[in-house]
C-alpha cells in the first residue's frame, strides 16, 4: 500500500483499526503493508412498505474501502418495548440494497399489523449499530375498540374510540331513520391519532347509528354504536310571578345513576349547584331579567342542555322589592346565599326588608317540595305597597 501525504510517497505503513485516511496511518512494519477491516457505519435512508403480505425494506450502501459492508441484517421488532423478533432473521449478502420479509423458509407475517424494521451493516470486523427505525403497515387497520358516546345534547353527539393499529385516518358518520326520510350526517376526517369527534345539527329525541371507519392504504375497517339525542323538553325552567323562584326540572330517568350539576347565569355571574341523582332544583331568580340555566350530568356519557328564562314582574308588590336578589356587588346578601344546598332548601327565614316609601316589612318563607310559600308581616300599617 502506498499513501501520499504532504507531497511525499510513504511506504511500509500499517492501517490501524481507527484509521480512515492516509494521515492517520503509522509506521509499524518496515517491510509490508497490513490491512485490517473496519466496522461499517449504520445504514441510512431506510424506507419500508408492505403489500400482499410481504414487507420490503431498502437502504443506501454503507461504508467504503476497509469499512465497506459485505452483508446486511434486516430485523423486525415487535412488542412494547420493541424487541427483535426471532421469526425473521434472514441476512442479505454482497451489495444488495433491499430485502423482502419473510425470506424463503421464514413464517408468514400476520395478516395485519404495524411492523418496525431496523438494519445492521456487517463485514469481517463486525456489525454496525442499528439504523433508524422504519415502520410499515401490513393489511388493513386492526379492529376499532373502546367506541362510546361521551357527550350528548339535543342536537350533538361526541364519540371516542381507541387507536386502531395501522390506521392512517378515521371518519365518523351517523344515520337516523331509514329510506328517503333518513337523516345522515358526517363528522371530520382525522389522521391516525384522531380518536374523538362530534357530529352536530342532529334531530332531537332521535336514535342515531354511529359509524367510525379506520382506513389505510391497504383497506378499511369499521365499528358501529347506537346513541340517542335528548328531547328538547328534557330540561324545563319556570319562574312564577308570585315569588321569582327559578324552578329547574330535568329527566334524570335517562341515567339516574349519575349526578347532575345545575349552573345558573345572570348578568355575568354564575352559580353552580351539584346534586346527586335529583331531577329538580329551585333557585332564587331576579324579576324582569333573563337567566341562563344549564343542567349537565357529571359522568359518561355527559348529558347536557341549556335554556334561557326571563322572570316576569314580581306580583303582587310590583318592582319595589325582591327578597331573592341575585348576589352582586352592592347588593343584599341573604342568609341562604351562604349555603343554598342546606339552609335555603330545608329552612324558612324571617327576612327584614325595607320597601321604598313603606314601613319595615317582614316575610317568612319556606320550601315544601318544589313550592316556595311566604307569609307577610308589616311592623307598621302598610303604605305605598304598590309603589
Secondary structure, DSSP 8 states (H G I E B T S, - for coil): --EEETTEEE-S-B--TT--SGGG-B---SS--B-------------EEEETTEEEEE------GGG--SEEEEEEEETTTTEE-SS----EETT--EEEES-TTS----SSEEEEEEEEEEETTEE------EEEEESS-------EEEEE-SS-EEEE----TT-SEEEEEEEESSGGG-EEEEEEEEETT--EEEE-S--TT-EEEEEEEEEETTEEEEEEEEEE---TTSEEEEE-TTT-EEEEEE-GGG-TTS-EEEEEEETTEEEEEEESS--EEEEE--TTSEEEEEEEESSSSEEEEEEEEE----TTTTTS--TT----TTS---GGGS-IIIIIHH--EEEEEE-TTS-EEEEEEEEETTEEEEEEEESS----TT-
